């Protein structure tokens, strides 16, 4: 029993069988009966890995739990790590930092409940770092070669070798046969991943492990109010994942302020509920009950009374009130503050994580292996004066043209689908309306007990639109990856940026087009009785939609809530089911470390991309259309609080350890956020002007109210035009006149059915409001952006101070090295004079003596 326990304990390790060499990477493969080609590829690949200096150890399939899988363990010895740390210019410590972290924050005790232990927040001391140079090993702080290079950097170096190692024989130079990615694609290996530092049974994790600290202090939902251990995340997973969680946490913190203002705005709508004279007039039997409205469709729709929309008018007031204007302007300023303060936070992280000079490394050293293998043409690099692969211009133009046509086709497909949903709305509305009674004397016409035909049509269309969105999204993801691969981007950064722009452009049209239709097109091109506008011409009999009598804003709110919350709920349910299934599959008995991690989900290179995409789409919802639904930031805040902890739990327990990658910012997402922020000011201004009834109400209040006292009494009658039904002899109705929403002259007027002067006054007020709101918000935005520097002055000073100290320390090191070299070749008297103090810079006198002796 003791030997069995000892054997299991040895297998639950991150070391080779000798217990000394650390496992830096794992490759797995199956023993196929018809796999001679795969065996040959593996043989050549592993032989080349050994030539590159890596050490390998194989676990036979008989030792694996399924008796089918082989595991190849890879260890990078010191020589390999030192060589590639030099090649990749990895920054390593050479002196402990003497720069203080900063002054004490006032009222620091208020933040203590939200803080984590210092050992978790700062898992290692701050150091001055410099790009590693193999020829200056004694310059760096190397106390122990086995622990000098952290595991995240070790797996990054090993993956760099794996991605470029060929698997062809020496006598056949087949340049495309290179890299672990191709071997994974053709099934030679089934997986490739670095190991977590401890096993997955979180109740038995040792307290010294980084994975345990992340699970305990980050992944638990009860930690939702705590700060995130960003330094530990960066140390364990790498800077790229660390930057994502830093951005997500900062975005969630800033959402708190937007959510508070949204709740205040909504509360104002609730408290002013009883003062809403417009809704009171609609619901009043003597006013709204006596107004008979024109049918909303040509054949099956009957006349209806205005008070049938009593409930929707009250609902609309909750979101369409005076407070919404101020909230829309506040959100325009909030977006600017969020982006500017994030730039400052990002600059601080760049300094703390040694990413200040990373841009050059990213461009020069992160060339994709696919680019090297597919681009057979060579040209001279003007900077390095070395031959490098490149893609000729004609090939590049052809690929870009095909890519552009494909993206355009899919965007037009979305527009076609949205058009289909609009046709559905027009056709189905008549079906809902046919349920209504033909008698115009009925007080309220409803489908069911509370739902009007307009609301029923809007809700069902929104759900159908959401289903179409998810289906198109599923297919386009694969198309976007295919056309990006076809373009053969040169670097990983370029690949991600191209894919990001394609995916977001598609998602923008996919998710927001229906909201744009309801906000800016629905009810705007209707015509008037006797001269209605039809979607595909008069013979199509599909009359353009009118807004709900309570206004189009409540329909935009409905559309936004269904699509936004539907996306979030659908995504969370999908993640929960997937994680439940994977947890159910996980075996509870103890087995080897590499098998435990092998059974976890693979975190693909695009895994982080989808996390960003989800959040940026949400950002668009809470900025572009927030004027229609002030509670959107609150929903986003609740979702993100859960999202941070769910993502943390997935990373610590459900995913294999990702290969560490560097990134000094959030990449192309930053520019996308800037564009969305600017566009949001325009969309909210137009929503308040053309979708909301705010401007017509204000024009009536201050210019057209008949009495001396400015009140909203009589607004409903003023906003409805008159149509003489006797002009259509085939129809009969108890009343001679019907009403419809518009500002047109009544029948009998010399300009009957043309727009009144009030219409043009309202239009002018709307355009003036748009210009004023946009200019006010943009002026404040640009002033705030100018006022808040992108890089904090303290960070600038620290960067300059650190560069100065590094330069001084390097100078002293070089001088000391020169002294030691020269002292070995000079006379003993001069040697003793030169080596009196190891860290003193040579004096002018000694330099003169050296020059004389050398001459």
MOQUILIN-V314566 format. One record per pair of residues at least 12 apart in sequence whose C-alpha atoms are under 6 Angstrom apart, sorted by the first residue. I is the first residue (numbers start at 0). J is the second residue. Records with the same first field share a line. If there is no record, write none. Layout:
# MOQUILIN-V314566
I: J + J
This chain:
# MOQUILIN-V314566
10: 591
11: 591 + 592
12: 592
22: 73 + 74
23: 73 + 74 + 154 + 193
24: 73 + 192 + 193
25: 71 + 72 + 191 + 192 + 193
26: 70 + 71 + 190 + 191
27: 69 + 70 + 188 + 189 + 190
28: 68 + 69 + 188 + 189
29: 67 + 68
37: 187
40: 166
43: 166
44: 166
53: 74 + 75
54: 73 + 74
55: 72 + 73
56: 71 + 72
57: 70 + 71
58: 70
85: 131 + 132
88: 130 + 131
89: 130 + 131
90: 128 + 129 + 130 + 131
91: 128 + 129
92: 126 + 127 + 128
93: 128 + 139 + 140
94: 126 + 127
95: 126 + 127
96: 125 + 126 + 127
113: 225 + 226
114: 225 + 226
120: 228
151: 235 + 659
155: 658 + 659
161: 178 + 179
162: 178 + 179
163: 177 + 178
164: 177 + 178
165: 177 + 178
174: 372
175: 372
193: 656
195: 656
218: 644 + 647 + 648
220: 644
236: 659
237: 659 + 660
238: 661 + 662
239: 660 + 661 + 662
254: 636
257: 632
258: 632 + 633
261: 629 + 630
264: 322
268: 317
269: 317
278: 312 + 313
281: 306 + 309
282: 306 + 309
287: 305 + 306
288: 304 + 306
290: 304 + 305
291: 303 + 304 + 737
292: 304 + 737 + 738 + 739
293: 737 + 738 + 739
299: 429 + 433
300: 432
301: 437
302: 439
303: 439
307: 443 + 444
311: 549
312: 549
315: 553
327: 626
331: 680
332: 780
335: 780
342: 789
343: 789 + 790
346: 790
349: 663
354: 663
365: 490
366: 489 + 490
367: 489 + 490 + 491
370: 487 + 489
374: 388 + 389 + 390
376: 388 + 389
377: 389
398: 486
402: 482
424: 456
428: 456
431: 452
432: 452
461: 558
465: 562
468: 509
496: 667
517: 555
518: 690
522: 544 + 545 + 546
525: 543
551: 690
552: 690 + 691
556: 627 + 628
596: 655
599: 653 + 654 + 655
600: 654 + 655
601: 654 + 655
602: 654
622: 679
623: 679 + 682
626: 683
684: 769
688: 765
695: 761
719: 738 + 739 + 740 + 741
720: 738 + 739 + 741 + 742 + 743
721: 737 + 738 + 745
722: 736 + 737
723: 736
724: 736
742: 754 + 755 + 758
743: 755
